Amino acid sequence: MKKLDLDAGHLSSLIYLLFPFLALFLNRNQGNTVFLIVVFIIFSIVYTTLIIGHRALKPWMSYFLLVLHYLGIIYFVYAINPTSSLFLFYSVFALPLTFRVKLWSKEYFTFLATMLLCLIVTFLYYTEPFYIVMLIIYYFVMNLIMFSNFKRVTEQAYQSEINAQNEHINVLIADQERNRIGQDLHDTLGHVFASLSLKSELAIKLIDRDLEQAKAEMIEVNQISKEALTQIREIIHNLKTRSFVEEVTALETLLKNANLEFHFDNASLSQSLPPTKQALLTMILREAINNVIKHAEATKVSASLSRRDKEIVLTIHDNGKGVTDTSVHLESIEARVALLRGALEVENQAGLRMTISIPHGGGFLS
């Protein structure tokens, strides 16, 4: 039962079988009536199978049944009335939304061929020009709707891919943050506990021989523990997600304390980026500034955000000594830029200048 589609909306399509059924009893048909009855029975079975049993069908069987479905429509146009081709409206929604075929697939070309044959049959067997005009209008509208449905399916698939990529990136970001936090805790607590152990052991040894010196060691133990508590609080504070603008403000304070002049232009432009891109761009900026503090021996850092065509450009420039091996110091930045599908340019003159260009939106991570 799970393979049967018993959705009320789909089942309602079966009501259209009533029109050819009534035509059998109203004598509004041409050709052999017995043959028409046989065609109607086969058509009804095929049409019902396509509607409620499509989930159980293999692609080749779906196409085979569609061909039978189209042949039945063509015969109904001849034997009953050209308006029988309105059964083609089923394909307008079924091809893109149910069977998930591509626009220029064999199913779509078969659909177009059926329309053409219906027009030819109408022209040959019905003298009223009204029918030809009516069918042309109907078919034009059908194709417009079908193009719209194909476009919607393509957009949904594209959005699903983006969402999946964003989820993957969020996992990577979380993993990177866990590694960073783990490293921060290891660096902080490892050093602290080693110092506390040494100081406390020394104080125990001195307590009987030199009470004042033991007291001094315990004062240092107390001071180290207070400093460790402050560092742990900073780590916990850094767990909170910052926007790009908030990160710039925090870096201004950090660089000021490190006696570095820092100036950032147009940070508010980052607010036009999706949150995931902001998060990665924030990490890139943080990593770049950390490199400046650790390796550049600079006294001044300037940075800016700007828009170029469909890109956002982050530029970071310091007046330090530059780097001799960019693959060592810029590896993590390059990895994050790659995740953003951006480009990194490095100039090693009069300090280090990094130019990072990322797509503004409408694609990956949007």
HELIX and SHEET records of a PDB file:
HELIX    1   1 ALA A    8  LEU A   11  1                                   4    
HELIX    2   2 SER A   12  LEU A   17  5                                   6    
HELIX    3   3 LEU A   18  PHE A   25  1                                   8    
HELIX    4   4 THR A   33  ILE A   52  1                                  20    
HELIX    5   5 HIS A   54  ALA A   56  5                                   3    
HELIX    6   6 PRO A   59  ALA A   79  1                                  21    
HELIX    7   7 PRO A   82  LEU A   88  5                                   7    
HELIX    8   8 PHE A   89  PHE A   93  1                                   5    
HELIX    9   9 ALA A   94  THR A   98  3                                   5    
HELIX   10  10 LYS A  106  TYR A  125  1                                  20    
HELIX   11  11 PRO A  129  LEU A  206  1                                  78    
HELIX   12  12 LEU A  211  ASN A  238  1                                  28    
HELIX   13  13 PHE A  244  ASN A  257  1                                  14    
HELIX   14  14 ALA A  267  SER A  272  5                                   6    
HELIX   15  15 PRO A  275  ASN A  291  1                                  17    
HELIX   16  16 VAL A  292  ALA A  296  3                                   5    
HELIX   17  17 THR A  326  HIS A  329  1                                   4    
HELIX   18  18 GLU A  331  LEU A  339  1                                   9    
SHEET    1   A 5 GLU A 261  ASP A 265  0                                        
SHEET    2   A 5 LYS A 300  ARG A 308  1                                        
SHEET    3   A 5 GLU A 311  ASP A 318 -1                                        
SHEET    4   A 5 LEU A 352  PRO A 359 -1                                        
SHEET    5   A 5 ALA A 343  GLU A 347 -1                                        
END                                                                             
